[in-house]
C-alpha cells in the first residue's frame, strides 16, 4: 500500500513539473508571436532575406530604431532595433528549434495577399530533467 502511495505522489509531482514547464513554454511562445505581430502591424517595408531573418521598417518608430530585425542566433530568437545589439526575446533556458520565416508575395489579383508566416519550436527541460517542447506558428497578412 505504501509503495502505491509513493508512486502516486511521484506521478503527481512529475505531472506538476510538466504542467509548470508547459505553461512557461506557452507563455514565452505567445509573447514571441505577439512581438512579431506588433512589429508587422503598420510595417512600411518587410523582407525575408533568408528563412531565419525578418527585417521590418515602420514609419512610427524613431529613425535610430529602424529597421527591426528578428533573427535566430545560437538557438535564441533575437530582436535588434536599428544598429543596436540584438536582444534575446525569451528566457535563455529555452532553445528555439525549426525557426522559419516565409514571405508570400501579393499576387496582384486581390485574392492572394502578401503575408508573413513564422513557425518555431520552443524546447526546455522540466525541473526533473525531462524534455518538453511545443510548436508555434502564425501568419500575418500585410496591408500596404
C-alpha positions in Angstrom: 0.0 0.0 0.0 2.8 2.4 0.9 4.5 1.8 -2.4 1.3 2.6 -4.3 1.0 5.9 -2.4 4.7 6.8 -3.2 4.1 6.0 -6.9 1.0 8.2 -6.9 2.9 11.1 -5.1 5.7 10.8 -7.6 3.3 10.8 -10.6 1.5 13.9 -9.2 4.8 15.7 -8.7 6.1 14.8 -12.2 2.8 15.9 -13.7 3.0 19.2 -11.8 6.6 19.8 -13.1 5.5 19.1 -16.7 2.4 21.4 -16.4 4.6 24.2 -15.0 7.0 23.8 -17.9 4.2 23.7 -20.4 2.7 26.9 -19.0 6.2 28.5 -19.1 6.8 27.5 -22.7 3.3 28.6 -23.9 3.7 32.0 -22.2 7.1 32.6 -23.9 5.8 31.4 -27.3 2.8 33.6 -27.2 5.0 36.6 -26.2 7.3 36.0 -29.2 4.4 35.7 -31.6 2.8 38.8 -30.2 6.1 40.8 -30.6 6.4 39.7 -34.2 2.8 40.6 -34.9 3.2 44.0 -33.3 6.3 44.7 -35.4 4.4 43.7 -38.6 1.4 46.0 -37.8 1.9 49.2 -39.8 5.0 48.0 -41.5 6.1 50.1 -44.5 8.6 47.6 -45.8 9.1 43.9 -45.0 11.7 41.5 -46.2 12.8 37.9 -45.5 16.4 37.7 -46.8 16.6 34.1 -45.6 14.3 31.7 -43.7 15.9 32.8 -40.3 15.7 36.5 -40.6 12.8 39.0 -40.9 13.5 42.8 -41.5 10.8 45.3 -40.9 10.7 49.1 -41.4 8.0 51.2 -39.7 7.2 54.9 -40.0 6.1 55.3 -36.4 9.5 54.3 -35.0 12.4 56.7 -34.3 14.9 56.7 -37.1 17.6 55.1 -34.9 15.3 52.1 -34.2 14.6 51.3 -37.9 14.7 48.7 -39.2 13.6 46.0 -36.7 15.3 42.7 -37.4 14.2 39.3 -35.9 16.7 36.5 -36.3 17.9 33.3 -34.8 21.2 33.4 -33.0 22.6 30.4 -31.1 19.2 28.8 -30.7 17.7 32.1 -29.5 15.2 34.4 -31.2 16.6 38.0 -31.2 15.3 41.4 -32.0 17.6 44.3 -33.0 16.4 47.8 -33.4 18.4 49.8 -36.0 22.1 49.3 -35.4 21.7 48.3 -31.8 22.9 44.9 -30.4 20.4 42.1 -30.8 18.4 41.3 -27.6 17.1 37.8 -26.9 13.2 37.8 -26.8 12.7 35.0 -24.4 14.1 33.2 -21.3 17.5 31.7 -22.1 16.5 28.4 -20.6 14.6 27.8 -23.8 16.0 26.5 -27.1 14.5 27.5 -30.4 14.3 24.8 -33.0 13.0 24.7 -36.6 12.7 28.5 -36.7 11.4 29.6 -40.2 10.1 32.8 -41.7 8.3 32.7 -45.0 7.1 35.6 -47.1 4.3 35.1 -49.6 4.1 37.9 -52.1 0.9 39.6 -53.2 -0.3 38.1 -56.4 -1.9 41.3 -57.6 -5.3 39.8 -58.2 -6.7 40.8 -54.8 -7.1 37.1 -53.8 -3.7 36.2 -52.6 -2.4 38.9 -50.3 1.1 39.4 -49.0 1.7 37.6 -45.7 4.5 36.6 -43.4 4.4 33.2 -41.7 6.6 32.3 -38.7 6.9 28.9 -37.2 9.2 27.6 -34.5 9.5 25.1 -31.7 10.4 26.0 -28.1 12.2 23.3 -26.1 13.2 23.2 -22.4 13.7 20.7 -19.6 11.3 20.2 -16.8 12.6 20.6 -13.2 13.1 16.9 -13.0 15.1 16.9 -16.3 12.6 15.6 -18.8 12.4 17.4 -22.2 9.3 19.4 -23.1 8.8 21.2 -26.4 5.9 22.8 -28.2 5.4 24.1 -31.8 4.2 27.7 -32.6 3.1 29.2 -35.8 1.2 32.2 -37.1 0.6 34.1 -40.3 0.1 37.9 -40.6 -1.4 39.5 -43.7 0.2 42.8 -44.6 -1.6 45.9 -45.7 0.3 48.5 -47.7 
